[in-house]
């Protein structure tokens, strides 16, 4: 047994509120455990505890973490330090922030090797050979030129592979991977996952793969542990849990994953997970569970083994809910005037051309998805349309009227009609302003003084499916999904005709992502809002858009109705994107399984 966790508890300081509670896990040699759950469920805190590390403001209160026969929590600090990198290693979520920007990658790899080595120092030439070897293993160049590069000179996928190389260079027994593919496009994600799988098999290492993306975990994990509110609520083999989840939370997480075939409706989970300081009595999921009854709120469920090796914390583990058939998204007949037209647009950064000959049309009341890998030019095109990137040639027309290149040269009416929702809800909202002030900001600039500002705020929040009492809160008092809805409400408050959404679900949990997609579809149906949805997620496109334009290296290589493009793609790049996307539909969520 490589990993044996028993009775692990992690608490916050000074409150002593339990962040991770009564966790028991085991992992055999060569196995990969998928640790899944929404943000705030305790996944990362548990992952760090497996390295005998507690984040600032937390403390490991009790329990044991035994790796290869040694309980890391009872070892002296110096022994724990030596174990990290040699016995257990960590791959962070964001390599851009984890890698030292002032050190060359070769230097950082050598530091990891020296830190994980035994007391007998490596000879310098042996260390250099090991650096080159591990770079080849993660499919990166081992040339002196590459080894001398700095992190900022690498792509996102290359940075993530360097993080993988740093973890494996000491030949550890256990690897903890903390959401290593979050935010990556499907092609880069596939390459990173293949690298992780190949390295684990080659080294015989075990892995704990932390993620909120069930589709990714399904493709790499042998076992699954589902966390909610600090507890493991369901655990078993990946095959058993995915085929027949017995906890309502697990089933809802799976139904929130977008269906690549667009046959099943994406369904979010209402509400959000409670904070450690405000967890309810009994089952923490009861306030969000449609099957909850009085005893769920009165008692904390004990683990129950429903089949051999498959345990559930639920007072009445049962069959998962039936999936709902998807509502067809039909494209218009093309007879109406488009709300937006892009004609012959070529954009540049300085002397470097990043977009060339772009032709794009957004029909009134419909959604067009802009699909492509990172660096393909999607964000540059969306920023050019909204006037934030004025360095372009060509024309952008709004209802047939040409728009100036820069937003500062456009009329207030033109700026009001085209609104932009930024990718990161944690950076898009001013932390010093309340929700009310954030929503009213663009209204006052673009619409002037309004008779009843509170009514404007209430209406915008209601349209974004937010409660009116959130108006007095600050961004740090909101969940990630609520922040993104506030950003959408702020854009809706001006009464736009076109909403540009730039990767707005890429950093969100699948349950929150699903609810955001439901909101956008409702805005289309109810208000006739036109959408330009920028993304690298094909499954989301299938569930939201009527039309798609595929962007590669600054050029649109294929466009048309979503159903046609994804059913019979013409361009090799489109086919490669489809092939790289995880094809995941759990057995219980297949509509034909209910016949």
N, C-alpha and C positions, 0 to 999 in steps of 0.2 A: 504494500500500500504506500503510494507516494504522499498522499495528503489525508490527514484525519483531523477534522475540526469537531470539537465537542463542547457544547454549552457556551459558545462564544457570545459575550456581551460587550458592546461598546457604548459608552455614555457620553453625553455632552457636558461640558464644564462651563460654569459652576452649577448648572441646573440639575445635573445627574439624570436628565431625561434620557431614556434608552433609545439609541439610534439603531443599533443592531441587537436583536434579542434572541437568545436560545437557538443559535444556529448550529446545526450538526450536518457535516458533509464528509464524504469519503471520495477518493479518486484513485483509481489504479494506474499503473504505469502505462504510458502511451495514450491514456484517455484524455479527451477534451470535455470539460464541463461548461455548458452554457449557463451563465448567470444573467437572468433577464428580469426586467421590471421597469416601471416608469421612473422618471427623475425623482429623487427624494426617497426612493425605496430602500436605500442603504447599500446599493451594489458596490460603489466605489469605496465606501468606508469599509465594507467587508473585504474587498480586494486588497486594500492597503494593510488590513489587519493580518492577512495571510503572509505579509512580509514583516510582521511584528512592528508595524508602524501605525501610529494614530495621527490624524490631521490635527492641526492647531485647534484648540478648543474642544478636543475629544480625548477620551482615555479608554484603553482596553481594561474593562472592569473585572472580567473573569472568563474562565474557559481555557481551552488549550488549542494550539495550532501545531500539530505534529507533522513535520515534513521529513520524510526518509528516516523516521524513527527518533527524531529530535524535536522536542517541544520548544519552538522558537520563543515562546513567551516566558520561559524560565531560564533562558540562557543569559549570560552576562552581555552587556552592550557590545563589547568588542567581538564576542563570538557571533552575535547577530549581524554585526557589520560585515564580518567575513563571509557569513552565509549568503548575504545578498549578492547576487551576481554569480555565485558558484553553486548554491543549492536552490535558491529561488530568485527569479528576476522579474522585472516589471516593464511593460511596454505601455507608455502613456497615450492618452487620447489625442493630444495635440502635439505632434513632434516639433512644430514651429516654435512653440513656447518651451518645450522640454529640452531642445538642443541649445547649447551655448552659442549665441551668434558671434562671439568674439574668438572662438576656437575652430580650427580646421577639423573636418570630420575625422581625419586620421588620428589627430591628437585625442579626440574624444573617444574613439574606439580603443586606443592604447591605454587611456585612463581606465576604461571599464575592464580591460584585460588585466592590468596591474592590480586593480582593486579586488578582482575576483580570484587572483592567483594565490598559490600557497606562499609560505614565507620564503621559499627558494625563488629568487628573482629570475624572471625569464631573461635569456640572452636577447639582446636587442634584435638580432636577425631573426630569432624564433618568433618574437613578438610581431615583427613586420610580416613574416610569413602567415601568421594567424590572422592578421588584419586583412591581408589580401585574400586568404581562404574564405573568410566569412563574408566578404563582399561578393565573391563569386557565388557563394551559396544563396545569397539573396538577390541574385541576378543584377548586380551592379558592376560597373567597370572596376578593375583592380589596378588601374594605371596610376602612376605617380601624380599625374595632372588631376585626376578625379579625387585622389586621397587628400590633395592639398586644397580642395574647395571648401568654402564656408557654407553653412546651412542655407543662407539666402540665395545661393547660386544653384540650388536644387529645386526640382518640382515638388509638389505636395506628396506625390507617390514615392519619389526618391527619398524624401525626408522620413516618411514612415518606414521605408525599408532600412534606412540607417538606424532608426530606433529598434527595429527587429534585430539587426545585426549586433547592436550594443547589448541587447538582452541575451543573445545566444553565444556571444563570443567567449563567455566563461563556462560554457557547456553545463547549464543548470539542469536540475531535475524537474523543476516546476516553473512554468511561465504564467504570469498574471497579465492578461491583455485587457486594458481598459478602453473599450469602444474605439479600437484602432482604425476603423473604417468610417466613422461618423463624418458626414460632410464630403466624403470623396465621391467622385462620379463612378458610374457602374464599372467602367473599364479598369480604372485604377483600383477600385474596391476588389474586383476579381483577382487582379494580379497580387494584391496584398494578401488576400485570403489564401491563394495558392502558395504564396511564399511561406505563410504561417504553417499551413498544413504540411508542406514539404519539409520544413525545418523540424517540426515536432516529430514527424516520422523518421527523419534522418538521425536525430539525436536521441530518439526514444524518450523524449520529454513529455510530461503531462502539461495540460494547459487549462487555465480558468479564463474563459472568454466572456467578458462583461459587455452587455449590449442591451439596447432597447429595440433592436431590429430583429424580430423573430424570423424573418426570411433569411437573414445572414446566418443567424445561429443555427437554423435548421440545416444549413449546408456544411457546417463544420463540427458541430457538437455530437458527442456520443451520449452524453447525459445532460439533463436540464434541471436547473433549480430556479423556480420562479419566486421572486421576492416582492413583498408588499408591506409597506410600513415597518420595515426592519426585520421581518420574519420571512423564512422560507415557507410559502403556503402550499407549494406543490413541488415534488421532486421525483425523478425516475429516469428511465432511458428516454432519449430524445424521441425515439419511435413511438413509445407508449404515450408520452405526454402530448405529442403533436397529433397523434391519431385519435385519442380519446381523452381530452383534458377533463379532469373531474372537479376542479375548482372553478367557480364562476369567473374569477378574475383572469385566470389563464385563458379561458374560452373567449372572454371579451378582448383580451390582448390579440388573440389570433384573428378574430373577426375584424379588428381594426387595421390589419395588414391589407394594403391595396391588392386587389385581384388583377393579375396581369391580363387575364382573359376578359376582365370587366363584366363577368357574369354575376358576381356576388356584390351586394351593396357593402361599401365600407361603413362600419358603424363604430362611432367613438364610445368612450366610457364617460357617462355624465359625472360632473364634479371633478375633484382632484384629490390626490392623496393628502392626508392630514400631516401637519408638521409634528416632529417628535414631542413638542410642548403641548399639543392639543389632540392627542390621539384618543379616540372614544373607547369606552369600556367594551369588553367582549371582542368580537371579530372587528378588526379595523376597517375591513371592506364593507361591512354591513350598511353604512349610510349610502353607498353607491350601488348596492346589490339589489336587483329586482326580485331575488328569491329570498331576501332576508326575512326572518321572523323574530319574535320576541327573544327566544333563547340565543339567537345570534348576537344580540346586543347585550345579553346578560353574562355570557361565559366565553372565555378564550378557548377556542377549539384546540384539542390536542391532536398531534399527528396520528392519522389513521392509515394503515396499509391497505389500499384497495385491491391491489394485485401484488405479486412478489416484486419487491424493489420499487414500487410506485406508492408514495405517501402523499397525503393531502391533509391540510388543516382546515376542515370544514365540518360543521355538525351534520350536514346532509349532502355528502358528495354525490353527484349525480351526472346525468347526461348533459352535454353542452347544449345551448340554445340553437335553434335552427337558423341558418343564414337566410337573409332576405335577398331575393333576386334584384339585380341592379335595375335602376330606371334608365331606359335607353336615352342616350344623348344624341339627338338627331341634328345634323347640320342643316342650315337653311338652304333654300333653293338658289341662293346667290342673286336673287332679283333685286334686293334692297341695296341702298347705297351703303358702302362701308363707312364705319366711323373713323378708321385710320388707314392710311395708305403710306407705304414707304417705297420710294422709287429711286433705284440706282444709287443707293447709299454706300459710300466708302468712307471709313473712318480711320483715323491714325492717332498715334501717340508720338508727337514730334515728327520724325521722318519715317517712322515704322507704321506701315499699313496693317491694321488689325481686322478690318471689315472690307469686303469688296463686292460691289454690285448687288447689294441686298434689295430684293423685291418682296414686300410683305403686305398682306391685307388682313385687317381685323373686321369681320362683319359686325354690324350692330346687334347687340344682345347675345353675342356668342363668345366662346373662349378659344383663343389660339395659344397653343403651347409652343414655346421656343426651347428646343431640346438639343443638348450637346454636352460634350465633356468640359471639364475645367479648362479654361484657356481658349475655348472655341470662339469667344466673342459675344456670348449671350448678354452678359451684364453691360458691356460697352454699347451694344445695340439698344438695350432698354434705357440706358442713361442718355443716349443720343435722342431717343424719342421724347423723353421728358424734358430735354434741354439742359441736362447736367454735363453733357460731353459735346461741346459745340464744334469740335474739330472734325468736321465731316463735309463731304460733297454729296450732292443729291438732294432729294426733296422728301419732306414729311408733311402729309396733308391730314388735317382734321376736318371731317365733313367737307372735303374738297378744297379747304382753305389752307394755303401753305403756311407752315409755322416757321418762325425765325429759329436759327440754330441754337442760340442760347436762351435759357429760360428768362433771363433778365430783360430780353428784348421782346418777349411775348406779352400779350395783354393779360390783365388779371383774369378775364373771362376764359382765355385759352388755358392758362395755368390751372384754373379751377376745374376745368373739364377733364384734365388728364392728371391723375394722382398716382403716387408711387409708394409702394410698401417695401421697406428695406428688408434685407435678409435676416439680420440679427436683432431680435427684439430686445436684447439686453443692452445694445449699443444705440438703438434708434430712438429711445425715449430719454428725455432729460431727467436725470434722477432728482433734480431739485424742484420739479413741477408736479402738481397733482394731475390726476387723470383729467379733471375738468379743464385745467389750464392747457394741457397738451391738446385736447380736442378742440378747444376754442382758438388756439393759436392761428392755424391756417384760415379759419373762418373769418377772423377779424382782419387778416391781411387781404384775403381774396373776396370777401363779401361785405366788408365794412361792419359797422355797428348793427347788431341784430336786436329786435325788440325784446325777445325772451331768450337769453343765452342758456339758461338752465334747460329750457325745452329743447334747444338744439343739442345739448349734451345728452339729455335723456334719449332723444330720438336716435342719435348716432350710436350710443351704447346698446340700445335695444336692437338696432339693425345688425350690430355685431354680436348679438346674443350675449350681452353682458348685463349684469344687474345695475340699476341706477345708483345703488349705494356705494359703488366702487368709485364714484366721481371724486370723492375726497381723499382717496388713497394715493400713495406715491408708488412708483414702479417697483421698488424693492419689497413692497407688500403684496405683490402679485406673482402668480405662477408664470412659467414661460408661455403657456398657452394664453393666459389672460393678457400678458403683455403684447403678444402678437395680435390679439383681438383689439386691444386699445389702438395699436398702430393702424389696423384696418378701420376702426371707428373714426380715427383722426382723418383718414383719407376720405371716408364716406361723408363726413360732416360738411364738406364743401359742395356736395351734390355732383360728383363727377359722372361723366359718360363712359370713361375708360379708366380701368384700374390696372396698373402694372405691378405685378407681384414677382419680386426678384428672389427666387429660392427661399420663400418664406417658411417652408416646412422642413428645411434640410437639417436643422438642429433640434427638432422637436420629437418627442416620443410619438410612437405610432398612434396611440390613442388620441393625443392632442392633434396630431397631423390629420387624423380622420375627421375630427370635429371641425377643423379649419376648412377642409375640403367640403364638408357638408354645408358650412356657412357660405362659401363661395358659390356653390351650386344653387343655394336658396336665393342669394342675391341676383343671380342670373334669372332664375324663374320668376321671382317676385317683382324685381325692379327693372329688369331688362338691361342690367349692367353688362358692359363689354369688358372682357378680361384678356390681358396678355400675361401668360403664366410662364415664367422663366424657371427651368428645372433641368435636372439630369436624371430624374426618376421616371422611367417609362410607365411603370404601373400607375403612378399618380396621373400621368397624362391620359391613360386609358379611362380613368374614373372621373375626369373633370372636363377635358377639352373636346370640342367638336373637330378642330383642325390642329395640325402640327406642322412646324417648320423645323427641319433638322439642320443644325449648324455644325460645320466642320472647318476648322482653320480659317474662320472668318467668312465662309461662303455657305449659303443655303444650298445643300446638295439634294434635298428632297422635301417636298411639301404636299399637303393635300388633306383630305378627310382622315381622321385618326384611324377609323376602321380599315380603310384601304391601305394606308401606309404601313400599319403594323401587321396586317394580314398578308399582304403581298408586297413587301418592300422591294423597290427597284435598285437602290444604291447599296453597295457593299458595306458602307459605313453604318447605314441604318440597320442592316442585318447583323453587324457585329455588336451594335448597342443592344439589340434584342437578345442576342446569344449571351452577352455578358450579364444580363439582368437575372437575378435569382428567380427561377420559376417555382414559386412556392404556393401551394394551396393545401392546407391540412385536410386530411381525409374527411373529418366531420363537417368541414365547411364547403365541401363540394355539393352543389345543388342536386346532382344525380344520386348522391348517397342517401338522400331522404325519400327517394321514390319507393 
